């Protein structure tokens, strides 16, 4: 009898999807970073710094998604990798997205917990990545 490979609860999430998400989010991160560097010079220094921090975290995690996408293609136990990828996508949207909106719209119209929740999602993704490595989802 063949051993059954555990299935991800998100069956549509595979290496191809995560690589595509990483590539799209990486491209968006470059565009948004360029906007911040060249078109938002009228912002206060504090908002400019916050915007660039959002772009930096956005890009770091987009590159991380590319690595997870490659890892998913050979992982025997992909569950933690899938959850890490989802956490990073959520973290980019919530953390970086809320900071982008705050800088671009000038007022904080999102609830104050959105940015920290996004930060927690980014951290959770790293913890899940460590769990994947420990579990044996070796590339």
SEKEFI-512259 format. One line per field, with one value per residue (C-alpha): y, x, z; residue in one letter. Coordinates in nm, 3 decimals. Each point is the difference from the previous one (the first is absolute). Layout:
BEGIN
c2 = [Y ...]
c1 = [X ...]
c3 = [Z ...]
resn = [A ...]
REM end
This chain:
BEGIN
c2 = [0.000 0.345 0.257 0.286 0.344 0.244 0.246 0.369 0.147 0.253 -0.240 0.275 0.131 -0.153 0.105 0.158 0.214 0.111 0.083 0.203 0.183 0.073 0.135 0.218 0.131 0.063 0.206 0.192 0.061 0.153 0.225 0.110 0.057 0.215 0.200 0.060 0.106 0.228 0.111 0.035 0.249 0.236 -0.235 0.066 -0.177 -0.229 -0.108 -0.045 -0.223 -0.201 -0.039 -0.120 -0.244 -0.139 -0.038 -0.168 -0.258 -0.047 -0.082 -0.223 -0.215 -0.010 -0.148 -0.238 -0.113 -0.082 -0.220 -0.171 -0.057 -0.181 -0.194 -0.106 -0.171 -0.265 0.004 -0.335 0.173 0.332 0.095 0.243 0.150 0.071 0.165 0.204 0.124 0.096 0.178 0.200 0.102 0.109 0.179 0.191 0.108 0.095 0.138 0.164 0.075 0.184 0.212 0.078 0.110 0.210 0.181 0.043 0.101 0.215 -0.117 -0.320 -0.140 -0.364 -0.135 0.029 -0.377 -0.068 0.083 -0.200 -0.293 0.008 0.005 -0.301 -0.179 0.065 -0.135 -0.301 -0.077 -0.021 -0.226 -0.226 -0.008 -0.116 -0.267 -0.116 -0.031 -0.184 -0.226 -0.104 0.190 0.019 0.129]
c1 = [0.000 0.131 0.040 -0.243 0.154 -0.177 -0.206 -0.006 -0.333 0.064 0.036 0.031 0.314 0.305 0.347 -0.126 -0.259 0.244 0.269 -0.256 -0.112 0.362 0.072 -0.312 0.049 0.369 -0.087 -0.263 0.254 0.246 -0.269 -0.125 0.355 0.074 -0.317 0.108 0.350 -0.095 -0.364 -0.058 0.271 -0.267 -0.065 0.145 0.330 -0.182 -0.254 0.275 0.191 -0.313 -0.077 0.353 -0.017 -0.323 0.166 0.305 -0.209 -0.217 0.302 0.173 -0.309 -0.064 0.349 -0.079 -0.309 0.219 0.218 -0.306 -0.138 0.318 0.002 -0.364 0.090 0.201 -0.138 -0.125 -0.212 -0.120 -0.259 0.216 0.143 -0.349 -0.102 0.323 -0.070 -0.356 0.118 0.254 -0.254 -0.239 0.284 0.104 -0.358 -0.078 0.335 0.142 -0.339 -0.126 0.316 -0.020 -0.362 0.080 0.280 -0.196 -0.334 0.143 -0.231 -0.032 -0.338 0.083 -0.036 0.321 0.036 0.039 0.372 0.104 -0.215 0.190 0.328 -0.110 -0.089 0.352 0.151 -0.233 0.116 0.360 -0.102 -0.189 0.302 0.212 -0.264 0.018 0.378 -0.025 -0.277 0.223 -0.134 0.357 0.069]
c3 = [0.000 -0.097 0.277 -0.039 -0.031 0.234 -0.200 0.061 0.105 -0.274 -0.291 -0.258 0.171 -0.163 -0.112 -0.321 0.180 0.271 -0.257 -0.195 0.315 0.090 -0.347 -0.013 0.355 -0.073 -0.306 0.196 0.275 -0.246 -0.148 0.341 0.125 -0.306 0.057 0.357 -0.101 -0.291 0.024 0.372 0.084 0.137 0.294 0.342 0.073 0.245 -0.265 -0.258 0.241 0.080 -0.372 -0.077 0.291 -0.145 -0.341 0.156 0.189 -0.309 -0.218 0.255 0.035 -0.376 -0.042 0.286 -0.190 -0.299 0.222 0.151 -0.351 -0.101 0.327 -0.052 -0.326 0.183 0.356 0.127 0.269 -0.146 0.265 0.202 -0.319 -0.132 0.325 0.006 -0.353 0.089 0.316 -0.199 -0.265 0.275 0.178 -0.311 -0.064 0.360 0.120 -0.310 -0.153 0.307 0.014 -0.372 0.040 0.304 -0.185 -0.324 0.149 0.274 0.272 0.187 -0.101 0.068 0.355 0.201 0.034 -0.375 -0.023 0.311 -0.116 -0.329 0.189 0.201 -0.324 -0.133 0.322 -0.006 -0.354 0.120 0.289 -0.243 -0.228 0.294 0.075 -0.363 0.023 0.331 -0.131 -0.286 -0.299 -0.122 -0.351]
resn = [X X X X X X X X X X X X X X X X X X X X X X X X X X X X X X X X X X X X X X X X X X X X X X X X X X X X X X X X X X X X X X X X X X X X X X X X X X X X X X X X X X X X X X X X X X X X X X X X X X X X X X X X X X X X X X X X X X X X X X X X X X X X X X X X X X X X X X X X X X X]
REM end
